[in-house]
Amino acid sequence: MEEDKTAIEELKVFAKRTRREIDYKEETYIASGINPRNLVKQHAIISGSDDDEVYFVNYCDMAGIGDSAMYSGFFFPIAFPSSTRIQVRQKNILDKVNPFSKKSEFTTQSKQFDSKVYIEENDECSAGKLFYSQSTQSAILEIFDLDPRIKLCVNHINVDIVSELKNKSTLGIYITEQWLLDEKLIEKLYQQVEKLRTKLQVANEVNF
């Protein structure tokens, strides 16, 4: 009977099948008084061609806390200040039915978009650039439609483990607490994330 593959083994198979590069590492914290059992720290980073700036990053640190402890998704550089923090998620049923739900700190003035997402930001200028056009908004909603767990954030997670992204502002489209392993979903996300990245590049070249 064939043994179940680990998450990294599954991603290695995916990378080989799709002719993408993969960098992976696994290490174990030795049990101690603070950590009575061995804990694992691991990552798998998949990249495409030399010209491809989108990186599929999977990270897990069993000793970590918060969103940075375990996440899986797509990251690419964005020309925003390093101090910018933007977090976007799809509104859920509780947001829609609870009249006391917290409202977004930032709105785009597009009723269709604002009714479907919750936005937090500390940089109104950058947020305005990110949500500048309806086509960009549509691309973001198409990504959210693929999986309700997905978040879109700028500089919320440090992805310095990707040397090409070190010390750069990054836009991330990812889930937390799990890794993305469904190959069909991963391929769809590759397509949609690249579509969004292209739209943002064009918007910056034309308008900023």
PATITOR-24326 format. One record per residue (C-alpha): x, z, y; residue in three letters; residue number from 1. Coordinates in nm, 2 decimals. Layout:
! PATITOR-24326
<atom><u>X</u><w>Z</w><v>Y</v><residuo>ala</residuo><num>NUM</num></atom>
...
***
This chain:
! PATITOR-24326
<atom><u>0.00</u><w>0.00</w><v>0.00</v><residuo>met</residuo><num>1</num></atom>
<atom><u>0.14</u><w>-0.10</w><v>0.34</v><residuo>glu</residuo><num>2</num></atom>
<atom><u>0.22</u><w>0.19</w><v>0.57</v><residuo>glu</residuo><num>3</num></atom>
<atom><u>0.06</u><w>0.19</w><v>0.92</v><residuo>asp</residuo><num>4</num></atom>
<atom><u>0.29</u><w>0.06</w><v>1.19</v><residuo>lys</residuo><num>5</num></atom>
<atom><u>0.39</u><w>0.29</w><v>1.48</v><residuo>thr</residuo><num>6</num></atom>
<atom><u>0.28</u><w>0.18</w><v>1.83</v><residuo>ala</residuo><num>7</num></atom>
<atom><u>0.63</u><w>0.06</w><v>1.90</v><residuo>ile</residuo><num>8</num></atom>
<atom><u>0.64</u><w>-0.14</w><v>1.58</v><residuo>glu</residuo><num>9</num></atom>
<atom><u>0.31</u><w>-0.31</w><v>1.67</v><residuo>glu</residuo><num>10</num></atom>
<atom><u>0.45</u><w>-0.40</w><v>2.01</v><residuo>leu</residuo><num>11</num></atom>
<atom><u>0.77</u><w>-0.53</w><v>1.86</v><residuo>lys</residuo><num>12</num></atom>
<atom><u>0.56</u><w>-0.76</w><v>1.64</v><residuo>val</residuo><num>13</num></atom>
<atom><u>0.35</u><w>-0.87</w><v>1.94</v><residuo>phe</residuo><num>14</num></atom>
<atom><u>0.67</u><w>-0.95</w><v>2.15</v><residuo>ala</residuo><num>15</num></atom>
<atom><u>0.82</u><w>-1.15</w><v>1.86</v><residuo>lys</residuo><num>16</num></atom>
<atom><u>0.51</u><w>-1.35</w><v>1.80</v><residuo>arg</residuo><num>17</num></atom>
<atom><u>0.46</u><w>-1.43</w><v>2.17</v><residuo>thr</residuo><num>18</num></atom>
<atom><u>0.84</u><w>-1.49</w><v>2.23</v><residuo>arg</residuo><num>19</num></atom>
<atom><u>0.87</u><w>-1.22</w><v>2.48</v><residuo>arg</residuo><num>20</num></atom>
<atom><u>1.16</u><w>-0.98</w><v>2.53</v><residuo>glu</residuo><num>21</num></atom>
<atom><u>1.11</u><w>-0.61</w><v>2.44</v><residuo>ile</residuo><num>22</num></atom>
<atom><u>1.33</u><w>-0.31</w><v>2.53</v><residuo>asp</residuo><num>23</num></atom>
<atom><u>1.24</u><w>0.01</w><v>2.34</v><residuo>tyr</residuo><num>24</num></atom>
<atom><u>1.37</u><w>0.36</w><v>2.29</v><residuo>lys</residuo><num>25</num></atom>
<atom><u>1.27</u><w>0.67</w><v>2.10</v><residuo>glu</residuo><num>26</num></atom>
<atom><u>1.42</u><w>1.01</w><v>2.12</v><residuo>glu</residuo><num>27</num></atom>
<atom><u>1.31</u><w>1.36</w><v>2.01</v><residuo>thr</residuo><num>28</num></atom>
<atom><u>1.33</u><w>1.69</w><v>2.19</v><residuo>tyr</residuo><num>29</num></atom>
<atom><u>1.47</u><w>1.95</w><v>1.94</v><residuo>ile</residuo><num>30</num></atom>
<atom><u>1.23</u><w>2.24</w><v>1.89</v><residuo>ala</residuo><num>31</num></atom>
<atom><u>1.31</u><w>2.55</w><v>2.10</v><residuo>ser</residuo><num>32</num></atom>
<atom><u>1.14</u><w>2.86</w><v>2.23</v><residuo>gly</residuo><num>33</num></atom>
<atom><u>0.97</u><w>2.66</w><v>2.50</v><residuo>ile</residuo><num>34</num></atom>
<atom><u>0.88</u><w>2.38</w><v>2.27</v><residuo>asn</residuo><num>35</num></atom>
<atom><u>0.82</u><w>2.53</w><v>1.92</v><residuo>pro</residuo><num>36</num></atom>
<atom><u>0.78</u><w>2.18</w><v>1.77</v><residuo>arg</residuo><num>37</num></atom>
<atom><u>0.97</u><w>1.86</w><v>1.81</v><residuo>asn</residuo><num>38</num></atom>
<atom><u>0.84</u><w>1.65</w><v>2.09</v><residuo>leu</residuo><num>39</num></atom>
<atom><u>0.88</u><w>1.27</w><v>2.12</v><residuo>val</residuo><num>40</num></atom>
<atom><u>0.98</u><w>1.07</w><v>2.43</v><residuo>lys</residuo><num>41</num></atom>
<atom><u>0.95</u><w>0.69</w><v>2.39</v><residuo>gln</residuo><num>42</num></atom>
<atom><u>0.90</u><w>0.37</w><v>2.58</v><residuo>his</residuo><num>43</num></atom>
<atom><u>0.85</u><w>0.00</w><v>2.51</v><residuo>ala</residuo><num>44</num></atom>
<atom><u>0.89</u><w>-0.26</w><v>2.79</v><residuo>ile</residuo><num>45</num></atom>
<atom><u>0.79</u><w>-0.62</w><v>2.73</v><residuo>ile</residuo><num>46</num></atom>
<atom><u>0.89</u><w>-0.89</w><v>2.97</v><residuo>ser</residuo><num>47</num></atom>
<atom><u>0.85</u><w>-1.27</w><v>2.97</v><residuo>gly</residuo><num>48</num></atom>
<atom><u>1.08</u><w>-1.53</w><v>3.12</v><residuo>ser</residuo><num>49</num></atom>
<atom><u>1.35</u><w>-1.47</w><v>3.38</v><residuo>asp</residuo><num>50</num></atom>
<atom><u>1.11</u><w>-1.57</w><v>3.66</v><residuo>asp</residuo><num>51</num></atom>
<atom><u>0.83</u><w>-1.34</w><v>3.54</v><residuo>asp</residuo><num>52</num></atom>
<atom><u>0.81</u><w>-1.03</w><v>3.75</v><residuo>glu</residuo><num>53</num></atom>
<atom><u>0.52</u><w>-0.88</w><v>3.56</v><residuo>val</residuo><num>54</num></atom>
<atom><u>0.63</u><w>-0.61</w><v>3.31</v><residuo>tyr</residuo><num>55</num></atom>
<atom><u>0.42</u><w>-0.46</w><v>3.03</v><residuo>phe</residuo><num>56</num></atom>
<atom><u>0.53</u><w>-0.10</w><v>3.03</v><residuo>val</residuo><num>57</num></atom>
<atom><u>0.44</u><w>0.16</w><v>2.77</v><residuo>asn</residuo><num>58</num></atom>
<atom><u>0.57</u><w>0.52</w><v>2.81</v><residuo>tyr</residuo><num>59</num></atom>
<atom><u>0.51</u><w>0.85</w><v>2.64</v><residuo>cys</residuo><num>60</num></atom>
<atom><u>0.67</u><w>1.19</w><v>2.71</v><residuo>asp</residuo><num>61</num></atom>
<atom><u>0.50</u><w>1.46</w><v>2.50</v><residuo>met</residuo><num>62</num></atom>
<atom><u>0.66</u><w>1.72</w><v>2.73</v><residuo>ala</residuo><num>63</num></atom>
<atom><u>0.53</u><w>1.56</w><v>3.04</v><residuo>gly</residuo><num>64</num></atom>
<atom><u>0.21</u><w>1.62</w><v>3.25</v><residuo>ile</residuo><num>65</num></atom>
<atom><u>-0.03</u><w>1.41</w><v>3.44</v><residuo>gly</residuo><num>66</num></atom>
<atom><u>-0.07</u><w>1.03</w><v>3.44</v><residuo>asp</residuo><num>67</num></atom>
<atom><u>0.31</u><w>0.98</w><v>3.42</v><residuo>ser</residuo><num>68</num></atom>
<atom><u>0.32</u><w>1.16</w><v>3.08</v><residuo>ala</residuo><num>69</num></atom>
<atom><u>0.16</u><w>0.87</w><v>2.89</v><residuo>met</residuo><num>70</num></atom>
<atom><u>0.06</u><w>0.53</w><v>3.03</v><residuo>tyr</residuo><num>71</num></atom>
<atom><u>0.04</u><w>0.17</w><v>2.93</v><residuo>ser</residuo><num>72</num></atom>
<atom><u>0.00</u><w>-0.13</w><v>3.15</v><residuo>gly</residuo><num>73</num></atom>
<atom><u>0.13</u><w>-0.40</w><v>3.38</v><residuo>phe</residuo><num>74</num></atom>
<atom><u>0.36</u><w>-0.35</w><v>3.68</v><residuo>phe</residuo><num>75</num></atom>
<atom><u>0.50</u><w>-0.58</w><v>3.94</v><residuo>phe</residuo><num>76</num></atom>
<atom><u>0.68</u><w>-0.54</w><v>4.28</v><residuo>pro</residuo><num>77</num></atom>
<atom><u>0.47</u><w>-0.54</w><v>4.59</v><residuo>ile</residuo><num>78</num></atom>
<atom><u>0.60</u><w>-0.56</w><v>4.95</v><residuo>ala</residuo><num>79</num></atom>
<atom><u>0.45</u><w>-0.22</w><v>5.07</v><residuo>phe</residuo><num>80</num></atom>
<atom><u>0.63</u><w>0.08</w><v>5.20</v><residuo>pro</residuo><num>81</num></atom>
<atom><u>0.76</u><w>0.32</w><v>4.93</v><residuo>ser</residuo><num>82</num></atom>
<atom><u>0.55</u><w>0.60</w><v>5.09</v><residuo>ser</residuo><num>83</num></atom>
<atom><u>0.22</u><w>0.40</w><v>5.02</v><residuo>thr</residuo><num>84</num></atom>
<atom><u>-0.01</u><w>0.55</w><v>4.77</v><residuo>arg</residuo><num>85</num></atom>
<atom><u>-0.33</u><w>0.37</w><v>4.67</v><residuo>ile</residuo><num>86</num></atom>
<atom><u>-0.55</u><w>0.45</w><v>4.37</v><residuo>gln</residuo><num>87</num></atom>
<atom><u>-0.84</u><w>0.24</w><v>4.26</v><residuo>val</residuo><num>88</num></atom>
<atom><u>-1.07</u><w>0.29</w><v>3.96</v><residuo>arg</residuo><num>89</num></atom>
<atom><u>-1.40</u><w>0.15</w><v>3.85</v><residuo>gln</residuo><num>90</num></atom>
<atom><u>-1.70</u><w>0.36</w><v>3.95</v><residuo>lys</residuo><num>91</num></atom>
<atom><u>-1.87</u><w>0.52</w><v>3.65</v><residuo>asn</residuo><num>92</num></atom>
<atom><u>-2.23</u><w>0.62</w><v>3.58</v><residuo>ile</residuo><num>93</num></atom>
<atom><u>-2.18</u><w>0.97</w><v>3.73</v><residuo>leu</residuo><num>94</num></atom>
<atom><u>-2.05</u><w>0.82</w><v>4.06</v><residuo>asp</residuo><num>95</num></atom>
<atom><u>-2.36</u><w>0.60</w><v>4.08</v><residuo>lys</residuo><num>96</num></atom>
<atom><u>-2.63</u><w>0.86</w><v>3.99</v><residuo>val</residuo><num>97</num></atom>
<atom><u>-2.49</u><w>1.18</w><v>4.14</v><residuo>asn</residuo><num>98</num></atom>
<atom><u>-2.57</u><w>1.19</w><v>4.52</v><residuo>pro</residuo><num>99</num></atom>
<atom><u>-2.30</u><w>1.46</w><v>4.56</v><residuo>phe</residuo><num>100</num></atom>
<atom><u>-2.02</u><w>1.24</w><v>4.42</v><residuo>ser</residuo><num>101</num></atom>
<atom><u>-1.71</u><w>1.21</w><v>4.64</v><residuo>lys</residuo><num>102</num></atom>
<atom><u>-1.71</u><w>0.89</w><v>4.84</v><residuo>lys</residuo><num>103</num></atom>
<atom><u>-1.42</u><w>0.65</w><v>4.87</v><residuo>ser</residuo><num>104</num></atom>
<atom><u>-1.17</u><w>0.73</w><v>5.15</v><residuo>glu</residuo><num>105</num></atom>
<atom><u>-1.14</u><w>0.36</w><v>5.22</v><residuo>phe</residuo><num>106</num></atom>
<atom><u>-1.40</u><w>0.09</w><v>5.23</v><residuo>thr</residuo><num>107</num></atom>
<atom><u>-1.35</u><w>-0.29</w><v>5.25</v><residuo>thr</residuo><num>108</num></atom>
<atom><u>-1.68</u><w>-0.37</w><v>5.42</v><residuo>gln</residuo><num>109</num></atom>
<atom><u>-1.78</u><w>-0.57</w><v>5.11</v><residuo>ser</residuo><num>110</num></atom>
<atom><u>-2.09</u><w>-0.40</w><v>4.97</v><residuo>lys</residuo><num>111</num></atom>
<atom><u>-2.05</u><w>-0.57</w><v>4.63</v><residuo>gln</residuo><num>112</num></atom>
<atom><u>-1.69</u><w>-0.46</w><v>4.59</v><residuo>phe</residuo><num>113</num></atom>
<atom><u>-1.73</u><w>-0.11</w><v>4.75</v><residuo>asp</residuo><num>114</num></atom>
<atom><u>-2.03</u><w>-0.04</w><v>4.52</v><residuo>ser</residuo><num>115</num></atom>
<atom><u>-1.82</u><w>-0.09</w><v>4.21</v><residuo>lys</residuo><num>116</num></atom>
<atom><u>-1.49</u><w>0.09</w><v>4.29</v><residuo>val</residuo><num>117</num></atom>
<atom><u>-1.36</u><w>0.42</w><v>4.41</v><residuo>tyr</residuo><num>118</num></atom>
<atom><u>-1.05</u><w>0.40</w><v>4.64</v><residuo>ile</residuo><num>119</num></atom>
<atom><u>-0.81</u><w>0.67</w><v>4.76</v><residuo>glu</residuo><num>120</num></atom>
<atom><u>-0.52</u><w>0.57</w><v>4.99</v><residuo>glu</residuo><num>121</num></atom>
<atom><u>-0.28</u><w>0.72</w><v>5.24</v><residuo>asn</residuo><num>122</num></atom>
<atom><u>-0.19</u><w>0.39</w><v>5.41</v><residuo>asp</residuo><num>123</num></atom>
<atom><u>-0.49</u><w>0.21</w><v>5.56</v><residuo>glu</residuo><num>124</num></atom>
<atom><u>-0.28</u><w>-0.09</w><v>5.67</v><residuo>cys</residuo><num>125</num></atom>
<atom><u>-0.15</u><w>-0.16</w><v>5.32</v><residuo>ser</residuo><num>126</num></atom>
<atom><u>-0.49</u><w>-0.10</w><v>5.17</v><residuo>ala</residuo><num>127</num></atom>
<atom><u>-0.63</u><w>-0.36</w><v>5.41</v><residuo>gly</residuo><num>128</num></atom>
<atom><u>-0.37</u><w>-0.61</w><v>5.29</v><residuo>lys</residuo><num>129</num></atom>
<atom><u>-0.44</u><w>-0.53</w><v>4.93</v><residuo>leu</residuo><num>130</num></atom>
<atom><u>-0.81</u><w>-0.59</w><v>4.96</v><residuo>phe</residuo><num>131</num></atom>
<atom><u>-0.78</u><w>-0.86</w><v>5.22</v><residuo>tyr</residuo><num>132</num></atom>
<atom><u>-0.98</u><w>-1.14</w><v>5.06</v><residuo>ser</residuo><num>133</num></atom>
<atom><u>-1.29</u><w>-1.17</w><v>4.85</v><residuo>gln</residuo><num>134</num></atom>
<atom><u>-1.09</u><w>-1.37</w><v>4.59</v><residuo>ser</residuo><num>135</num></atom>
<atom><u>-0.85</u><w>-1.08</w><v>4.55</v><residuo>thr</residuo><num>136</num></atom>
<atom><u>-1.15</u><w>-0.84</w><v>4.52</v><residuo>gln</residuo><num>137</num></atom>
<atom><u>-1.30</u><w>-1.06</w><v>4.25</v><residuo>ser</residuo><num>138</num></atom>
<atom><u>-0.97</u><w>-1.07</w><v>4.06</v><residuo>ala</residuo><num>139</num></atom>
<atom><u>-0.96</u><w>-0.69</w><v>4.06</v><residuo>ile</residuo><num>140</num></atom>
<atom><u>-1.32</u><w>-0.66</w><v>3.94</v><residuo>leu</residuo><num>141</num></atom>
<atom><u>-1.24</u><w>-0.91</w><v>3.66</v><residuo>glu</residuo><num>142</num></atom>
<atom><u>-0.96</u><w>-0.69</w><v>3.55</v><residuo>ile</residuo><num>143</num></atom>
<atom><u>-1.17</u><w>-0.38</w><v>3.55</v><residuo>phe</residuo><num>144</num></atom>
<atom><u>-1.44</u><w>-0.56</w><v>3.35</v><residuo>asp</residuo><num>145</num></atom>
<atom><u>-1.19</u><w>-0.60</w><v>3.06</v><residuo>leu</residuo><num>146</num></atom>
<atom><u>-1.17</u><w>-0.22</w><v>2.99</v><residuo>asp</residuo><num>147</num></atom>
<atom><u>-1.34</u><w>0.07</w><v>3.18</v><residuo>pro</residuo><num>148</num></atom>
<atom><u>-1.03</u><w>0.28</w><v>3.14</v><residuo>arg</residuo><num>149</num></atom>
<atom><u>-0.81</u><w>0.06</w><v>3.36</v><residuo>ile</residuo><num>150</num></atom>
<atom><u>-0.68</u><w>0.19</w><v>3.70</v><residuo>lys</residuo><num>151</num></atom>
<atom><u>-0.51</u><w>-0.01</w><v>3.97</v><residuo>leu</residuo><num>152</num></atom>
<atom><u>-0.26</u><w>0.19</w><v>4.17</v><residuo>cys</residuo><num>153</num></atom>
<atom><u>0.03</u><w>0.14</w><v>4.41</v><residuo>val</residuo><num>154</num></atom>
<atom><u>0.33</u><w>0.38</w><v>4.37</v><residuo>asn</residuo><num>155</num></atom>
<atom><u>0.13</u><w>0.63</w><v>4.17</v><residuo>his</residuo><num>156</num></atom>
<atom><u>0.36</u><w>0.61</w><v>3.87</v><residuo>ile</residuo><num>157</num></atom>
<atom><u>0.74</u><w>0.59</w><v>3.89</v><residuo>asn</residuo><num>158</num></atom>
<atom><u>0.85</u><w>0.30</w><v>3.66</v><residuo>val</residuo><num>159</num></atom>
<atom><u>1.22</u><w>0.33</w><v>3.73</v><residuo>asp</residuo><num>160</num></atom>
<atom><u>1.27</u><w>0.29</w><v>3.35</v><residuo>ile</residuo><num>161</num></atom>
<atom><u>1.24</u><w>-0.08</w><v>3.43</v><residuo>val</residuo><num>162</num></atom>
<atom><u>1.57</u><w>-0.16</w><v>3.59</v><residuo>ser</residuo><num>163</num></atom>
<atom><u>1.42</u><w>-0.46</w><v>3.78</v><residuo>glu</residuo><num>164</num></atom>
<atom><u>1.16</u><w>-0.24</w><v>3.94</v><residuo>leu</residuo><num>165</num></atom>
<atom><u>1.39</u><w>0.06</w><v>4.03</v><residuo>lys</residuo><num>166</num></atom>
<atom><u>1.35</u><w>0.18</w><v>4.39</v><residuo>asn</residuo><num>167</num></atom>
<atom><u>1.08</u><w>-0.08</w><v>4.45</v><residuo>lys</residuo><num>168</num></atom>
<atom><u>0.71</u><w>-0.04</w><v>4.55</v><residuo>ser</residuo><num>169</num></atom>
<atom><u>0.50</u><w>-0.14</w><v>4.25</v><residuo>thr</residuo><num>170</num></atom>
<atom><u>0.14</u><w>-0.22</w><v>4.18</v><residuo>leu</residuo><num>171</num></atom>
<atom><u>0.03</u><w>-0.10</w><v>3.84</v><residuo>gly</residuo><num>172</num></atom>
<atom><u>-0.27</u><w>-0.19</w><v>3.63</v><residuo>ile</residuo><num>173</num></atom>
<atom><u>-0.28</u><w>0.05</w><v>3.34</v><residuo>tyr</residuo><num>174</num></atom>
<atom><u>-0.45</u><w>0.31</w><v>3.13</v><residuo>ile</residuo><num>175</num></atom>
<atom><u>-0.34</u><w>0.67</w><v>3.06</v><residuo>thr</residuo><num>176</num></atom>
<atom><u>-0.33</u><w>0.89</w><v>2.75</v><residuo>glu</residuo><num>177</num></atom>
<atom><u>-0.31</u><w>0.59</w><v>2.52</v><residuo>gln</residuo><num>178</num></atom>
<atom><u>-0.12</u><w>0.27</w><v>2.47</v><residuo>trp</residuo><num>179</num></atom>
<atom><u>-0.27</u><w>-0.08</w><v>2.49</v><residuo>leu</residuo><num>180</num></atom>
<atom><u>-0.23</u><w>-0.23</w><v>2.14</v><residuo>leu</residuo><num>181</num></atom>
<atom><u>-0.51</u><w>-0.47</w><v>2.11</v><residuo>asp</residuo><num>182</num></atom>
<atom><u>-0.33</u><w>-0.81</w><v>2.13</v><residuo>glu</residuo><num>183</num></atom>
<atom><u>-0.64</u><w>-1.00</w><v>2.26</v><residuo>lys</residuo><num>184</num></atom>
<atom><u>-0.69</u><w>-0.75</w><v>2.54</v><residuo>leu</residuo><num>185</num></atom>
<atom><u>-0.31</u><w>-0.75</w><v>2.63</v><residuo>ile</residuo><num>186</num></atom>
<atom><u>-0.31</u><w>-1.13</w><v>2.65</v><residuo>glu</residuo><num>187</num></atom>
<atom><u>-0.62</u><w>-1.13</w><v>2.87</v><residuo>lys</residuo><num>188</num></atom>
<atom><u>-0.46</u><w>-0.87</w><v>3.10</v><residuo>leu</residuo><num>189</num></atom>
<atom><u>-0.14</u><w>-1.08</w><v>3.12</v><residuo>tyr</residuo><num>190</num></atom>
<atom><u>-0.35</u><w>-1.37</w><v>3.25</v><residuo>gln</residuo><num>191</num></atom>
<atom><u>-0.56</u><w>-1.17</w><v>3.49</v><residuo>gln</residuo><num>192</num></atom>
<atom><u>-0.27</u><w>-0.97</w><v>3.63</v><residuo>val</residuo><num>193</num></atom>
<atom><u>-0.07</u><w>-1.28</w><v>3.69</v><residuo>glu</residuo><num>194</num></atom>
<atom><u>-0.38</u><w>-1.43</w><v>3.87</v><residuo>lys</residuo><num>195</num></atom>
<atom><u>-0.40</u><w>-1.12</w><v>4.09</v><residuo>leu</residuo><num>196</num></atom>
<atom><u>-0.02</u><w>-1.13</w><v>4.16</v><residuo>arg</residuo><num>197</num></atom>
<atom><u>-0.04</u><w>-1.49</w><v>4.27</v><residuo>thr</residuo><num>198</num></atom>
<atom><u>-0.34</u><w>-1.43</w><v>4.50</v><residuo>lys</residuo><num>199</num></atom>
<atom><u>-0.15</u><w>-1.14</w><v>4.67</v><residuo>leu</residuo><num>200</num></atom>
<atom><u>0.16</u><w>-1.35</w><v>4.72</v><residuo>gln</residuo><num>201</num></atom>
<atom><u>-0.04</u><w>-1.63</w><v>4.88</v><residuo>val</residuo><num>202</num></atom>
<atom><u>-0.23</u><w>-1.39</w><v>5.10</v><residuo>ala</residuo><num>203</num></atom>
<atom><u>0.10</u><w>-1.23</w><v>5.22</v><residuo>asn</residuo><num>204</num></atom>
<atom><u>0.26</u><w>-1.56</w><v>5.29</v><residuo>glu</residuo><num>205</num></atom>
<atom><u>-0.04</u><w>-1.70</w><v>5.48</v><residuo>val</residuo><num>206</num></atom>
<atom><u>-0.15</u><w>-1.39</w><v>5.67</v><residuo>asn</residuo><num>207</num></atom>
<atom><u>0.13</u><w>-1.14</w><v>5.69</v><residuo>phe</residuo><num>208</num></atom>
***
